[in-house]
């Protein structure tokens, strides 16, 4: 669940591209972001992408949208807009999982703030994402007092689809101490167990980690999850722990994955981590994480071949020089059906500066199931994109990658063409060549509003590409609440006297109209 950030919201263009030819097929006009990619194991040509976007006709509130492809990403369906559970709610954080029969499950948050309420809900599709049934509630915002345990609801599933698992954590603004949460369904998502804490005695998160995200994985009757801990009575070092259950979460065993692995104090870097289980060998797990072995964040990997009893020495996955000051982040990964492995990330080796605020690409590393080593890194994106300060804001925290036979499929967001865009590509691992790259969504960056969220005072700045003579602000019901005529290119607007919630800021002039979503809290 992300606090809405105006620096992340602008004109929307959903584009259908075949072999590099762009077409706008959505006619949207607000932000699209945070894509999640799922591939149908019963038909690997069936790809589905879900993301968070806006539909102004239903009010100024984000909704989840999906698109499907049935030819490996060459063409895409029309956008499916997922419903709000209540008409005052907003949606966030889509996560998906296919079972071996081609049934697709989608979970996302639908909620409101002030008063805080909502839940994580589950939907199901039997035709590859074209239609959905549901919702089924998984975990409610009131489940654990005021903790709001509905952030980052990662969904995973066993092959048959009978057993589904969900991990969540408290909302990002809930102060520590916090713990990760676990829910299980044994009937294909129709009903869900009562929630429980995922950490356990001797392996507790502790009081020093405000947002203890759990990264889940499942196969057969086995469920695994990796999560962070930092509790001096357990260890003087921060750690990653493994939770394992062979009885669908009724009982958990715990073991240490890594110790002393706090990646950095950088507040901008997207420091997610990922746990993967090999579908061809349930003894084999891979944990990928960010770490600073030599001053800058690199992508590291450790693996176990005995379900977590012993872990290998960590290896660096990105093959640019160690300690070159080039920060990597935004990790994802996937096992192929036969045990081949792909790991992907945002990479700054081709930038001109050091640290987070540098030009970036997206890269992947591939390892054949019969090899001990990764092949040379594969460049997924075809353009090094200059840094834009929108990337330091909330959102754009994850990318997605899947491995199908010898082809990598990936989705990510970056600011090429002056926009924060969602891009899709598929690339052969042998040649490293791209067979298609598609723009799925975009956001203009010609105007910024900050801080956002805010308690009521917003600074608006726009460049020479737009000529604004009127600023209007609308509430969630579409009512005009403020007007400002002939504003300066740097101006301030005050909503202190208005109710907390989401508003639409609209700037109009001879060059057209630019919209932003702003939030007051």
C-alpha positions as CSV (number, residue, x, y, z in Angstrom):
1,X,0.0,0.0,0.0
2,X,1.6,3.3,-1.1
3,X,0.7,6.7,0.1
4,X,-0.4,8.5,-3.1
5,X,2.3,10.8,-4.5
6,X,1.6,13.5,-7.0
7,X,5.1,13.2,-8.4
8,X,3.9,9.8,-9.5
9,X,0.6,10.8,-11.1
10,X,0.1,12.4,-14.5
11,X,-1.3,11.8,-17.9
12,X,-1.9,8.1,-18.7
13,X,-1.2,6.5,-22.0
14,X,-1.7,2.8,-22.4
15,X,0.0,1.8,-25.6
16,X,-0.4,-1.3,-27.7
17,X,2.9,-1.9,-29.6
18,X,3.6,-4.6,-32.1
19,X,7.2,-5.0,-33.1
20,X,8.1,-1.5,-31.7
21,X,5.0,0.4,-33.2
22,X,3.2,2.4,-30.5
23,X,-0.5,2.9,-30.3
24,X,-2.5,4.6,-27.6
25,X,-5.5,2.2,-26.9
26,X,-6.5,3.3,-23.4
27,X,-7.5,7.0,-23.5
28,X,-6.6,7.2,-19.9
29,X,-5.5,10.4,-18.2
30,X,-3.9,9.6,-14.8
31,X,-1.1,7.5,-13.3
32,X,-0.4,3.8,-14.0
33,X,2.3,2.0,-12.0
34,X,3.7,-0.9,-10.0
35,X,3.3,-3.7,-12.6
36,X,3.1,-7.4,-11.7
37,X,3.7,-10.1,-14.3
38,X,2.3,-13.6,-14.2
39,X,2.7,-16.4,-16.8
40,X,0.3,-19.3,-17.3
41,X,2.1,-22.7,-16.9
42,X,-0.7,-24.4,-18.8
43,X,-0.1,-22.1,-21.8
44,X,3.1,-20.1,-21.5
45,X,2.0,-17.8,-24.3
46,X,-0.6,-16.4,-21.9
47,X,0.9,-13.5,-20.0
48,X,-1.0,-11.2,-17.6
49,X,0.2,-7.8,-16.2
50,X,-1.7,-6.1,-13.3
51,X,-1.0,-2.6,-12.1
52,X,-2.4,0.3,-10.1
53,X,-4.1,3.1,-12.1
54,X,-6.9,5.6,-12.0
55,X,-10.4,5.8,-13.5
56,X,-11.7,9.3,-13.1
57,X,-15.3,8.4,-14.0
58,X,-15.4,6.4,-10.7
59,X,-13.9,9.2,-8.6
60,X,-10.3,10.2,-7.8
61,X,-9.2,6.9,-6.5
62,X,-6.7,4.3,-7.8
63,X,-8.0,1.0,-9.1
64,X,-6.3,-2.2,-10.3
65,X,-6.1,-2.8,-14.0
66,X,-5.1,-6.0,-15.9
67,X,-4.1,-6.8,-19.5
68,X,-3.6,-10.2,-21.0
69,X,-1.6,-11.6,-24.0
70,X,-2.1,-14.9,-25.7
71,X,0.8,-14.7,-28.1
72,X,3.7,-14.3,-25.7
73,X,3.4,-10.5,-25.4
74,X,3.2,-9.6,-29.1
75,X,-0.4,-8.3,-28.7
76,X,-2.4,-7.4,-25.6
77,X,-6.1,-7.4,-24.7
78,X,-8.1,-4.4,-23.7
79,X,-7.7,-3.2,-20.1
80,X,-9.9,-4.8,-17.5
81,X,-10.6,-2.5,-14.6
82,X,-11.1,-4.3,-11.2
83,X,-13.8,-3.1,-8.9
84,X,-13.7,-1.3,-5.6
85,X,-15.4,-3.1,-2.8
86,X,-16.8,0.1,-1.4
87,X,-17.2,3.2,-3.5
88,X,-15.1,5.3,-1.1
89,X,-12.1,2.9,-1.3
90,X,-8.9,3.0,-3.3
91,X,-6.9,0.0,-4.6
92,X,-3.2,-0.8,-4.4
93,X,-0.5,-3.5,-4.5
94,X,-1.7,-6.2,-7.1
95,X,-0.1,-9.7,-6.8
96,X,-1.0,-12.7,-9.0
97,X,-0.4,-16.5,-9.2
98,X,-1.3,-19.2,-11.7
99,X,-1.9,-22.8,-10.8
100,X,-0.9,-25.7,-13.1
101,X,-4.4,-25.8,-14.7
102,X,-4.3,-22.2,-15.8
103,X,-6.5,-20.7,-13.1
104,X,-5.3,-17.3,-12.2
105,X,-5.6,-15.6,-8.8
106,X,-5.3,-11.9,-8.2
107,X,-5.1,-10.3,-4.8
108,X,-5.0,-6.6,-4.0
109,X,-5.8,-4.1,-1.3
110,X,-9.0,-2.1,-1.4
111,X,-9.1,0.4,1.5
112,X,-9.6,3.9,2.7
113,X,-7.9,6.1,5.3
114,X,-9.5,8.4,7.9
115,X,-11.3,6.2,9.0
116,X,-8.9,3.4,8.2
117,X,-10.7,0.4,6.9
118,X,-10.6,-2.2,4.0
119,X,-8.9,-5.5,3.4
120,X,-6.9,-7.7,1.0
121,X,-9.3,-9.3,-1.5
122,X,-8.9,-12.3,-3.9
123,X,-10.3,-12.6,-7.4
124,X,-10.1,-15.6,-9.8
125,X,-9.9,-15.9,-13.6
126,X,-10.4,-19.1,-15.6
127,X,-9.7,-17.5,-19.0
128,X,-6.2,-16.0,-18.5
129,X,-7.2,-12.6,-17.1
130,X,-10.1,-11.6,-19.4
131,X,-12.8,-12.0,-16.8
132,X,-12.7,-12.2,-13.0
133,X,-14.9,-13.6,-10.3
134,X,-14.8,-12.6,-6.6
135,X,-14.1,-10.9,-4.3
136,X,-13.2,-13.1,-1.3
137,X,-11.7,-11.3,1.7
138,X,-8.4,-12.6,2.9
139,X,-7.3,-10.3,5.7
140,X,-9.0,-7.2,7.1
141,X,-7.5,-3.9,8.1
142,X,-8.9,-4.4,11.6
143,X,-7.4,-7.8,12.0
144,X,-4.7,-6.8,14.4
145,X,-5.9,-3.7,16.2
146,X,-4.4,-0.5,14.7
147,X,-1.6,-2.2,12.8
148,X,-3.4,-2.2,9.4
149,X,-1.9,-5.6,8.3
150,X,-2.7,-5.2,4.6
151,X,0.5,-3.8,3.0
152,X,2.4,-5.7,0.3
153,X,0.1,-8.7,0.1
154,X,2.3,-11.2,-1.7
155,X,0.4,-14.2,-3.0
156,X,1.8,-17.6,-3.8
157,X,0.3,-21.0,-4.7
158,X,1.1,-24.7,-4.9
159,X,0.9,-26.3,-8.3
160,X,-2.6,-27.8,-8.0
161,X,-4.1,-24.5,-6.9
162,X,-5.7,-26.1,-3.9
163,X,-3.5,-24.3,-1.4
164,X,-2.9,-20.6,-1.6
165,X,-0.9,-18.5,0.8
166,X,-0.7,-14.8,1.4
167,X,1.9,-12.8,3.5
168,X,1.4,-9.1,4.5
169,X,2.8,-6.5,6.8
170,X,1.5,-3.4,8.6
171,X,1.0,-0.2,6.6
172,X,4.2,1.8,6.1
173,X,3.2,4.6,8.4
174,X,2.5,2.3,11.4
175,X,5.4,2.6,13.8
176,X,7.4,-0.4,15.1
177,X,7.2,-2.9,16.7
178,X,5.6,-4.7,13.8
179,X,5.4,-8.3,12.6
180,X,4.7,-10.1,9.2
181,X,1.4,-11.9,8.7
182,X,0.4,-15.3,7.2
183,X,-2.9,-16.5,5.8
184,X,-3.8,-19.8,4.1
185,X,-6.6,-21.2,1.9
186,X,-7.0,-25.0,1.5
187,X,-9.9,-24.8,-0.9
188,X,-8.6,-22.9,-3.9
189,X,-9.2,-19.5,-2.4
190,X,-12.8,-19.9,-1.5
191,X,-12.2,-19.4,2.2
192,X,-9.2,-18.4,4.3
193,X,-7.7,-19.3,7.7
194,X,-7.5,-16.8,10.5
195,X,-4.4,-14.7,10.2
196,X,-1.3,-15.5,12.3
197,X,2.1,-14.0,12.8
198,X,4.7,-15.5,10.6
199,X,7.7,-15.0,12.9
200,X,8.2,-17.2,16.0
201,X,10.1,-17.6,19.3
202,X,13.8,-17.3,18.8
203,X,13.2,-15.8,15.3
204,X,11.2,-12.7,16.1
205,X,11.3,-9.6,14.0
206,X,12.1,-7.4,17.0
207,X,11.5,-3.7,17.7
208,X,13.9,-2.2,15.2
209,X,12.3,-3.0,11.9
210,X,9.3,-0.9,11.0
211,X,8.3,-2.7,7.8
212,X,9.1,-6.4,8.1
213,X,8.1,-7.7,4.6
214,X,7.9,-11.4,4.2
215,X,8.8,-12.9,0.8
216,X,6.9,-16.2,0.3
217,X,7.3,-19.2,-2.0
218,X,5.4,-22.5,-2.2
219,X,5.5,-25.9,-3.9
220,X,3.6,-29.1,-3.2
221,X,2.7,-29.2,0.5
222,X,5.6,-26.9,1.4
223,X,5.4,-23.2,2.2
224,X,8.5,-21.0,2.7
225,X,9.0,-17.3,3.6
226,X,12.0,-15.1,4.2
227,X,11.7,-12.1,6.5
228,X,14.1,-9.7,8.4
229,X,14.9,-9.7,12.1
230,X,16.9,-7.5,14.4
231,X,16.7,-8.4,18.0
232,X,19.7,-8.2,20.3
233,X,18.6,-11.2,22.4
234,X,18.6,-13.3,19.3
235,X,21.7,-11.8,17.6
236,X,23.7,-8.6,17.7
237,X,23.4,-8.5,13.9
238,X,20.4,-8.0,11.6
239,X,19.4,-11.2,10.0
240,X,17.2,-12.8,7.4
241,X,15.2,-15.8,8.7
242,X,13.4,-18.6,6.9
243,X,10.0,-19.9,8.0
244,X,9.0,-23.3,6.7
245,X,5.8,-25.3,7.0
246,X,5.0,-28.7,5.7
247,X,1.4,-28.7,7.0
248,X,0.0,-25.6,5.3
249,X,1.0,-23.2,8.1
250,X,-0.3,-25.1,11.1
251,X,3.3,-25.4,12.3
252,X,6.5,-23.5,11.4
253,X,10.1,-24.4,11.6
254,X,12.7,-21.5,11.6
255,X,16.3,-21.2,10.6
256,X,18.7,-18.4,9.7
257,X,19.4,-17.5,6.1
258,X,22.0,-14.7,6.6
259,X,23.4,-12.6,9.4
260,X,24.8,-9.1,9.3
261,X,23.1,-8.2,6.0
262,X,21.7,-4.7,6.5
263,X,22.0,-3.3,3.0
264,X,22.3,0.4,3.5
265,X,21.0,3.5,5.1
266,X,19.9,4.9,1.8
267,X,16.2,5.9,2.1
268,X,15.7,6.1,-1.7
269,X,16.9,2.7,-2.9
270,X,14.3,0.1,-3.4
271,X,15.7,-2.6,-1.1
272,X,13.3,-5.5,-1.6
273,X,14.3,-9.1,-1.5
274,X,12.9,-12.3,-3.0
275,X,12.7,-16.0,-2.1
276,X,12.4,-18.6,-4.9
277,X,11.8,-22.4,-4.7
278,X,12.9,-24.6,-7.6
279,X,9.8,-26.3,-9.1
280,X,12.0,-29.1,-10.3
281,X,13.6,-29.7,-6.8
282,X,11.8,-28.6,-3.7
283,X,15.1,-29.0,-1.7
284,X,16.5,-26.1,-3.7
285,X,15.7,-22.5,-2.6
286,X,17.3,-19.2,-3.7
287,X,17.3,-16.0,-1.7
288,X,18.3,-12.8,-3.5
289,X,18.8,-9.5,-1.6
290,X,20.6,-6.1,-1.8
291,X,23.9,-5.8,0.1
292,X,27.0,-3.6,0.2
293,X,30.1,-5.8,0.1
294,X,32.2,-2.8,-1.1
295,X,30.5,0.5,-0.6
296,X,27.7,0.4,-3.1
297,X,24.6,-1.8,-3.2
298,X,25.0,-5.0,-5.3
299,X,22.6,-7.9,-6.0
300,X,23.6,-10.9,-3.9
301,X,22.4,-14.5,-3.9
302,X,22.6,-17.4,-1.6
303,X,21.0,-20.8,-2.1
304,X,20.2,-24.0,-0.2
305,X,19.8,-27.6,-1.4
306,X,18.4,-29.0,1.8
307,X,15.4,-26.7,2.4
308,X,17.3,-24.2,4.4
309,X,19.5,-26.2,6.8
310,X,22.6,-25.0,5.0
311,X,23.1,-22.0,2.8
312,X,25.9,-21.3,0.3
313,X,28.3,-18.4,0.6
314,X,26.8,-15.3,-1.0
315,X,27.7,-14.5,-4.6
316,X,27.4,-11.2,-6.4
317,X,25.0,-11.5,-9.3
318,X,25.6,-8.2,-11.2
319,X,28.9,-8.5,-13.1
320,X,30.0,-4.9,-13.2
321,X,33.2,-4.3,-11.1
322,X,33.0,-4.6,-7.3
323,X,33.1,-1.3,-5.5
324,X,32.6,0.9,-8.6
325,X,30.0,3.1,-6.8
326,X,27.2,1.9,-9.0
327,X,24.1,1.1,-6.9
328,X,21.7,-1.7,-8.0
329,X,18.2,-2.3,-6.6
330,X,14.6,-3.3,-7.4
331,X,15.3,-7.1,-7.4
332,X,13.1,-9.8,-8.8
333,X,13.7,-13.4,-10.0
334,X,12.1,-16.6,-11.3
335,X,12.9,-20.3,-11.7
336,X,11.9,-21.9,-15.0
337,X,10.0,-25.1,-14.9
338,X,13.1,-27.3,-15.3
339,X,15.2,-25.4,-12.8
340,X,16.8,-22.7,-14.9
341,X,17.1,-19.4,-13.0
342,X,16.8,-15.7,-13.9
343,X,17.4,-12.8,-11.6
344,X,16.7,-9.2,-12.6
345,X,17.2,-5.7,-11.2
346,X,17.6,-2.0,-11.9
347,X,21.2,-1.3,-12.8
348,X,23.3,1.9,-12.9
349,X,26.6,0.7,-14.4
350,X,26.0,2.8,-17.6
351,X,25.2,6.0,-15.6
352,X,27.6,8.9,-15.1
353,X,27.4,9.4,-11.4
354,X,27.5,7.4,-8.2
355,X,24.7,6.4,-5.9
356,X,20.9,6.3,-6.3
357,X,20.4,9.5,-8.4
358,X,22.1,8.1,-11.6
359,X,21.0,7.0,-15.0
360,X,19.8,3.4,-15.1
361,X,19.0,0.3,-17.2
362,X,17.4,-3.0,-16.3
363,X,19.5,-6.1,-16.4
364,X,19.1,-9.8,-15.8
365,X,21.4,-12.8,-15.0
366,X,20.6,-16.3,-16.3
367,X,21.9,-19.6,-15.0
368,X,21.2,-22.9,-16.7
369,X,20.1,-25.7,-14.4
370,X,23.2,-27.7,-15.3
371,X,25.6,-24.8,-14.5
372,X,27.1,-23.5,-11.3
373,X,27.7,-20.0,-12.8
374,X,25.6,-17.2,-14.3
375,X,26.1,-16.2,-18.0
376,X,27.2,-12.6,-18.6
377,X,24.5,-10.2,-17.5
378,X,21.8,-9.5,-20.1
379,X,20.6,-5.9,-20.7
380,X,16.8,-6.0,-20.7
381,X,16.2,-2.3,-21.4
382,X,17.4,-0.8,-24.7
383,X,18.1,2.7,-23.4
384,X,20.0,4.1,-20.4
385,X,17.5,6.5,-18.8
386,X,18.6,9.6,-17.0
387,X,17.7,10.0,-13.3
388,X,14.5,11.9,-12.5
389,X,13.6,12.9,-8.9
390,X,10.3,11.1,-9.3
391,X,12.3,7.9,-8.7
392,X,13.0,9.0,-5.1
393,X,9.4,9.1,-4.2
394,X,7.0,6.3,-3.1
395,X,6.0,3.9,-5.8
396,X,8.0,2.2,-8.6
397,X,9.3,-0.2,-6.0
398,X,9.3,-3.5,-7.9
399,X,9.7,-4.9,-11.3
400,X,8.6,-8.4,-12.5
401,X,10.4,-11.2,-14.4
402,X,9.5,-14.7,-15.6
403,X,11.5,-17.4,-17.4
404,X,9.8,-19.5,-20.0
405,X,12.0,-22.1,-21.6
406,X,14.9,-19.9,-23.1
407,X,13.1,-16.6,-23.0
408,X,13.0,-13.9,-20.3
409,X,9.8,-11.9,-19.9
410,X,10.0,-8.7,-17.9
411,X,8.1,-5.6,-16.9
412,X,9.5,-2.5,-15.2
413,X,9.1,1.3,-14.8
414,X,11.5,4.0,-15.9
415,X,11.5,7.6,-17.2
416,X,12.5,7.2,-20.8
417,X,10.9,9.7,-23.1
418,X,10.4,12.1,-20.2
419,X,7.8,9.9,-18.6
420,X,7.5,7.4,-15.9
421,X,6.5,4.4,-18.1
422,X,5.7,0.8,-17.6
423,X,7.6,-1.3,-20.2
424,X,7.4,-4.9,-21.2
425,X,10.1,-6.9,-23.0
426,X,10.9,-10.5,-23.9
427,X,14.4,-11.5,-24.6
428,X,16.2,-14.7,-25.6
429,X,18.8,-15.8,-23.0
430,X,21.1,-17.3,-25.6
431,X,21.5,-14.3,-27.8
432,X,20.4,-11.5,-25.5
433,X,18.4,-10.1,-28.3
434,X,14.9,-8.6,-27.8
435,X,12.1,-9.8,-29.9
436,X,9.7,-7.1,-28.8
437,X,9.6,-4.2,-26.4
438,X,6.2,-2.6,-25.5
439,X,5.1,0.5,-23.7
440,X,2.2,-0.5,-21.4
441,X,1.6,2.8,-19.6
442,X,3.1,6.2,-19.1
443,X,3.1,9.4,-17.0
444,X,4.1,12.9,-18.1
445,X,6.7,14.5,-15.8
446,X,6.3,18.1,-17.1
447,X,4.7,19.2,-13.7
448,X,5.5,18.3,-10.1
449,X,3.6,18.8,-6.9
450,X,5.2,18.3,-3.5
451,X,5.1,17.4,-0.7
452,X,2.5,14.7,-1.4
453,X,0.8,13.5,0.7
454,X,0.6,16.7,2.7
455,X,-1.2,18.2,5.6
456,X,-2.6,20.8,3.2
457,X,0.2,23.0,1.7
458,X,1.4,21.9,-1.8
459,X,4.1,23.5,-3.9
460,X,3.3,23.3,-7.7
461,X,6.1,23.7,-10.3
462,X,5.8,23.2,-14.1
463,X,8.2,23.7,-16.9
464,X,8.0,25.7,-20.2
465,X,6.2,22.8,-22.1
466,X,2.9,23.7,-20.5
467,X,1.4,27.2,-20.2
468,X,-1.0,27.2,-17.3
469,X,-3.6,29.9,-16.7
470,X,-6.0,28.1,-14.5
471,X,-5.6,25.6,-11.6
472,X,-8.7,23.8,-10.3
473,X,-9.0,21.2,-7.6
474,X,-11.8,18.6,-7.3
475,X,-12.7,16.4,-4.4
476,X,-13.5,12.6,-4.7
477,X,-17.1,13.3,-5.7
478,X,-16.0,15.6,-8.6
479,X,-16.9,18.8,-6.9
480,X,-14.8,21.9,-7.6
481,X,-13.3,23.0,-4.3
482,X,-10.5,25.5,-5.2
483,X,-9.6,27.7,-8.2
484,X,-6.4,29.6,-8.9
485,X,-6.2,31.9,-12.0
486,X,-2.9,32.9,-13.8
487,X,-0.6,31.1,-11.4
488,X,3.2,31.5,-11.5
489,X,5.3,28.6,-12.7
490,X,6.2,28.1,-9.0
491,X,3.1,28.5,-6.8
492,X,1.6,27.3,-3.6
493,X,-1.9,26.1,-2.9
494,X,-3.5,25.6,0.5
495,X,-6.0,22.9,1.3
496,X,-5.6,23.1,5.1
497,X,-9.2,23.8,5.7
498,X,-10.5,20.8,3.7
499,X,-11.2,17.3,4.7
500,X,-8.5,14.6,4.5
501,X,-8.6,12.5,1.4
502,X,-7.7,12.3,-2.3
503,X,-8.1,15.3,-4.6
504,X,-7.6,15.9,-8.4
505,X,-5.4,18.9,-9.2
506,X,-6.1,20.0,-12.8
507,X,-3.9,22.6,-14.6
508,X,-5.3,24.1,-17.8
509,X,-3.9,26.4,-20.5
510,X,-3.5,26.9,-24.2
511,X,-1.2,23.9,-24.4
512,X,-3.9,21.6,-22.9
513,X,-4.6,20.1,-19.4
514,X,-2.4,18.2,-17.0
515,X,-3.8,16.3,-14.1
516,X,-2.3,15.2,-10.8
517,X,-3.7,13.2,-7.9
518,X,-2.9,14.7,-4.5
519,X,-3.6,13.4,-1.0
520,X,-4.3,15.3,2.2
521,X,-3.8,13.6,5.5
